[in-house]
Amino acid sequence: MPKRKQAAKLKKEDYELLSEFRYRLRKFLGFSEAAAIEHGVTPQQYQAMLSIHGFPARDWVTVGELAEKMQIEHHSAGGLIRRMEASELVRKKASEEDRRVAQIRLTPKGLKILSKLIRVHQDELGLVGPDLIGLLNEAARKGQKQ
C-alpha cells in the first residue's frame, strides 16, 4: 500500500482564514434570514421558493426534489409545502404525465415576493461578495498546496 503524503502542519493563520470565511458567510445568511422575515416569509420559505423557481430547466419541483435541495426530510418538505400553500405562496398540482407526481410551483404572490428578495440579495452580494470570493480563493489555494 502506498504511503499517504503527510499533511502539512496547520498554522494559526489557517484557522483565522477559515474562521473569517465562516463568520462572513454566517453574516450573509443572517442578512438573508432578516430580509425574508422583512418581506413576510420565513427563511425556510424563502429557501424553498428559491429552490423551486431556481430548479434547472423548469419552474417546478417534486416534494423529493425540494427535500434534496433544502437538505431536509421528505415529510418536512411536505409540511413546508402545506404551510406555503396555506399562505398562497405555492400551488401543488398532479403532473399531467404521471398523476402520482405532484408538481410544486410558485403562485404569482410567491414569485412577486421571491423577485423582491432576489434583488435585495443581489445588492448585498454586490457588497460582500468580493470579500467572500477572496477568502474562499485563499482557502482553496491553501488546500491545494497541502
SERO-4910 file (N, C-alpha, C, O; in steps of 0.05 Angstrom, whole numbers):
BEGIN
 pado doro    nc1    nc2    nc3   cac1   cac2   cac3    cc1    cc2    cc3    oc1    oc2    oc3
  Met    A     17    -24      0      0      0      0     18     25      0     36     27     16
  Pro    A     12     44    -18     29     68    -18     24     85      7      2     86     17
  Lys    A     45     98     16     42    116     39     29    142     31     34    152      9
  Arg    A     12    151     48     -1    176     43     18    199     50     33    198     70
  Lys    A     16    220     34     32    243     40     22    256     66     -2    260     69
  Gln    A     39    261     84     32    273    110     23    302    105     37    317     92
  Ala    A      1    309    117    -10    336    114      9    356    128     20    350    149
  Ala    A     12    379    116     28    400    129     15    409    154    -10    409    157
  Lys    A     31    416    173     21    426    199      5    451    195     13    470    181
  Leu    A    -18    452    207    -35    476    205    -23    499    221    -12    495    243
  Lys    A    -26    523    210    -16    547    223    -40    562    234    -62    558    226
  Lys    A    -34    580    253    -55    597    264    -70    612    243    -94    615    244
  Glu    A    -56    621    222    -69    636    201    -89    619    185   -108    629    174
  Asp    A    -85    592    184   -104    574    171   -131    575    186   -152    576    174
  Tyr    A   -129    574    213   -153    575    229   -167    602    226   -191    604    224
  Glu    A   -151    623    227   -161    650    225   -176    654    198   -197    666    197
  Leu    A   -164    644    176   -176    647    150   -203    633    149   -223    645    140
  Leu    A   -204    608    158   -230    594    157   -250    605    176   -274    605    170
  Ser    A   -241    615    199   -259    628    218   -271    653    206   -295    658    209
  Glu    A   -255    669    192   -265    694    180   -284    687    157   -305    701    154
  Phe    A   -278    667    141   -296    660    119   -323    651    131   -344    659    121
  Arg    A   -322    634    151   -347    624    164   -363    648    176   -387    648    174
  Tyr    A   -349    666    188   -362    690    200   -376    706    179   -399    714    182
  Arg    A   -362    712    157   -373    728    136   -397    714    122   -417    727    116
  Leu    A   -394    688    119   -416    672    107   -440    673    126   -463    676    116
  Arg    A   -436    669    152   -458    670    171   -471    697    172   -495    699    175
  Lys    A   -455    718    169   -467    745    169   -485    748    145   -507    760    147
  Phe    A   -477    738    122   -494    739     98   -519    723    103   -541    732     96
  Leu    A   -517    700    114   -541    683    120   -559    697    140   -584    696    137
  Gly    A   -548    711    159   -564    727    178   -579    749    164   -602    754    169
  Phe    A   -565    762    146   -578    783    129   -601    771    114   -623    782    113
  Ser    A   -596    747    102   -616    734     86   -641    727    102   -664    730     93
  Glu    A   -636    716    126   -658    709    144   -675    734    151   -700    733    150
  Ala    A   -661    756    158   -675    780    165   -691    792    141   -713    801    144
  Ala    A   -679    790    118   -692    800     93   -718    784     88   -738    796     81
  Ala    A   -716    758     91   -740    742     87   -763    750    106   -786    754     97
  Ile    A   -756    752    131   -776    760    151   -788    787    145   -812    792    147
  Glu    A   -771    806    137   -780    833    130   -799    832    106   -817    850    104
  His    A   -797    813     89   -815    810     66   -838    791     71   -852    784     52
  Gly    A   -842    783     96   -866    769    104   -865    738    100   -885    725    101
  Val    A   -841    727     97   -838    698     95   -817    689    115   -801    705    124
  Thr    A   -817    663    121   -796    653    138   -771    648    121   -772    645     96
  Pro    A   -748    646    134   -723    640    119   -726    613    103   -716    611     81
  Gln    A   -739    594    116   -743    568    102   -761    571     78   -757    557     58
  Gln    A   -782    587     80   -799    592     57   -784    605     34   -788    598     11
  Tyr    A   -767    624     41   -751    637     21   -733    617      7   -731    616    -18
  Gln    A   -720    600     23   -702    580     11   -718    561     -7   -708    553    -28
  Ala    A   -742    554      2   -759    536    -15   -767    550    -41   -765    537    -62
  Met    A   -775    575    -39   -783    589    -64   -760    591    -83   -763    588   -107
  Leu    A   -736    597    -72   -713    599    -89   -706    572   -102   -699    570   -125
  Ser    A   -709    550    -86   -703    523    -97   -723    516   -118   -716    503   -138
  Ile    A   -748    523   -115   -769    516   -134   -764    532   -160   -762    520   -182
  His    A   -763    558   -158   -761    574   -183   -734    573   -196   -730    578   -219
  Gly    A   -713    566   -180   -686    563   -190   -679    535   -198   -655    530   -205
  Phe    A   -698    517   -199   -692    490   -207   -684    489   -237   -697    502   -253
  Pro    A   -663    475   -244   -653    475   -271   -674    465   -292   -687    445   -288
  Ala    A   -677    481   -312   -693    474   -336   -723    473   -333   -738    466   -351
  Arg    A   -733    480   -309   -762    482   -305   -769    499   -281   -751    505   -265
  Asp    A   -795    506   -278   -803    524   -256   -820    509   -235   -836    522   -222
  Trp    A   -816    484   -233   -830    468   -212   -811    446   -202   -791    439   -215
  Val    A   -818    436   -178   -803    413   -167   -823    393   -155   -846    399   -151
  Thr    A   -812    369   -150   -828    349   -135   -821    353   -105   -802    367    -98
  Val    A   -836    340    -89   -831    342    -60   -803    331    -54   -788    343    -38
  Gly    A   -796    309    -67   -770    297    -63   -747    315    -72   -726    316    -58
  Glu    A   -751    328    -94   -730    346   -104   -727    370    -85   -704    379    -80
  Leu    A   -749    380    -75   -747    402    -56   -733    394    -31   -716    408    -20
  Ala    A   -740    370    -21   -726    359      3   -696    357     -2   -680    364     16
  Glu    A   -688    348    -25   -660    345    -31   -646    372    -32   -625    376    -21
  Lys    A   -658    391    -47   -647    418    -50   -643    431    -23   -624    446    -18
  Met    A   -662    427     -5   -662    441     21   -648    424     42   -643    433     65
  Gln    A   -641    399     35   -628    381     54   -645    377     79   -635    379    101
  Ile    A   -671    370     74   -689    364     95   -703    338     89   -702    328     66
  Glu    A   -716    326    108   -730    301    104   -755    306     86   -766    328     85
  His    A   -763    285     73   -786    286     54   -811    296     69   -825    313     59
  His    A   -816    285     92   -840    293    107   -839    322    116   -859    335    118
  Ser    A   -815    332    122   -811    360    129   -817    378    105   -830    399    108
  Ala    A   -808    369     81   -814    385     57   -845    385     52   -856    405     44
  Gly    A   -858    363     57   -887    361     53   -901    381     72   -920    394     63
  Gly    A   -892    382     97   -904    401    116   -899    430    108   -917    447    110
  Leu    A   -875    435     99   -868    462     90   -886    470     66   -896    492     65
  Ile    A   -889    452     48   -906    457     24   -935    463     33   -948    481     22
  Arg    A   -945    447     51   -973    452     61   -976    480     73   -995    494     68
  Arg    A   -956    488     89   -957    515    101   -955    537     80   -968    557     82
  Met    A   -939    532     60   -935    551     39   -960    553     21   -967    574     11
  Glu    A   -974    530     18  -1000    531      3  -1020    547     19  -1035    563      7
  Ala    A  -1021    544     45  -1039    558     62  -1034    589     60  -1053    605     63
  Ser    A  -1009    596     56  -1002    625     53  -1003    634     24   -996    657     18
  Glu    A  -1011    616      7  -1014    622    -22   -988    630    -35   -987    647    -53
  Leu    A   -966    617    -26   -940    622    -38   -934    601    -60   -920    607    -79
  Val    A   -945    577    -57   -941    556    -77   -968    542    -83   -988    545    -69
  Arg    A   -968    528   -105   -991    512   -113   -980    484   -120   -960    481   -133
  Lys    A   -994    464   -110   -987    436   -116  -1008    425   -134  -1032    427   -130
  Lys    A   -998    412   -156  -1016    401   -176  -1004    375   -186   -980    372   -189
  Ala    A  -1022    356   -191  -1013    330   -202  -1003    334   -230  -1014    349   -246
  Ser    A   -981    320   -237   -969    321   -263   -989    309   -284  -1002    290   -278
  Glu    A   -990    322   -307  -1007    311   -328   -995    285   -340  -1010    268   -349
  Glu    A   -968    283   -339   -955    259   -350   -957    235   -331   -960    212   -339
  Asp    A   -955    241   -305   -955    219   -285   -970    230   -260   -959    245   -245
  Arg    A   -995    221   -258  -1013    232   -236  -1002    226   -208  -1011    238   -189
  Arg    A   -982    208   -206   -971    202   -179   -951    224   -171   -944    225   -147
  Val    A   -942    240   -190   -922    261   -184   -936    288   -180   -951    297   -197
  Ala    A   -930    300   -157   -941    327   -152   -920    347   -160   -896    345   -153
  Gln    A   -928    367   -175   -911    389   -184   -917    413   -166   -939    422   -163
  Ile    A   -895    423   -154   -898    446   -136   -888    471   -151   -865    472   -160
  Arg    A   -905    491   -154   -899    515   -168   -904    540   -151   -921    538   -133
  Leu    A   -890    561   -156   -896    586   -142   -922    598   -154   -928    596   -177
  Thr    A   -937    611   -136   -960    627   -145   -950    654   -153   -927    661   -148
  Pro    A   -967    670   -166   -958    698   -172   -950    713   -146   -930    728   -147
  Lys    A   -963    709   -124   -956    721    -99   -928    712    -90   -911    728    -83
  Gly    A   -923    686    -92   -896    675    -85   -874    686   -102   -853    693    -93
  Leu    A   -880    687   -128   -860    698   -147   -854    727   -143   -831    736   -145
  Lys    A   -874    742   -136   -871    771   -130   -852    775   -106   -834    792   -107
  Ile    A   -857    760    -85   -841    762    -61   -812    753    -67   -793    766    -59
  Leu    A   -810    730    -81   -783    720    -88   -768    740   -104   -744    744   -100
  Ser    A   -781    753   -124   -767    772   -141   -756    795   -124   -734    805   -129
  Lys    A   -771    805   -105   -762    826    -88   -738    817    -71   -718    831    -68
  Leu    A   -740    793    -61   -718    782    -44   -692    778    -61   -670    782    -51
  Ile    A   -696    769    -85   -672    765   -103   -657    791   -107   -633    792   -105
  Arg    A   -672    812   -112   -660    839   -116   -644    848    -91   -622    857    -93
  Val    A   -656    844    -68   -643    852    -43   -618    835    -39   -597    846    -30
  His    A   -619    809    -45   -596    792    -41   -574    798    -62   -551    797    -55
  Gln    A   -582    805    -86   -562    812   -106   -547    838    -97   -523    840   -101
  Asp    A   -562    857    -86   -549    881    -76   -529    875    -54   -507    885    -54
  Glu    A   -537    858    -35   -520    851    -13   -495    836    -23   -473    840    -14
  Leu    A   -500    817    -41   -477    802    -52   -458    821    -67   -434    815    -68
  Gly    A   -468    842    -79   -450    861    -92   -432    874    -72   -409    881    -79
  Leu    A   -441    877    -47   -425    889    -26   -406    869    -13   -382    875    -10
  Val    A   -416    845     -6   -400    826      9   -387    805     -8   -368    791      0
  Gly    A   -396    801    -32   -387    780    -50   -357    781    -55   -344    760    -53
  Pro    A   -346    804    -62   -317    804    -68   -300    794    -44   -280    780    -48
  Asp    A   -307    802    -20   -292    793      4   -295    763      7   -276    749     13
  Leu    A   -320    753      4   -324    724      7   -308    708    -14   -296    688     -8
  Ile    A   -309    718    -39   -294    705    -60   -264    705    -54   -250    685    -58
  Gly    A   -254    728    -45   -226    729    -38   -218    710    -16   -197    696    -18
  Leu    A   -234    708      5   -229    689     27   -231    660     17   -214    644     24
  Leu    A   -251    654      1   -254    627    -10   -231    620    -28   -220    597    -26
  Asn    A   -222    638    -45   -200    632    -63   -174    627    -47   -158    609    -53
  Glu    A   -170    643    -26   -146    640     -9   -147    613      5   -126    599      6
  Ala    A   -170    606     16   -172    580     29   -168    557     10   -156    537     17
  Ala    A   -179    559    -15   -176    538    -35   -146    535    -43   -136    513    -46
  Arg    A   -132    558    -46   -104    557    -53    -88    542    -31    -71    526    -37
  Lys    A    -94    548     -6    -80    535     16    -86    505     16    -69    489     22
  Gly    A   -111    498     10   -119    470      9   -104    455    -13    -97    432    -10
  Gln    A   -100    468    -36    -86    455    -58    -57    451    -53    -45    432    -63
  Lys    A    -45    468    -36    -17    466    -30    -11    442    -12     11    432    -11
  Gln    A    -31    434      3    -27    412     23    -31    385     12    -28    365     26
***
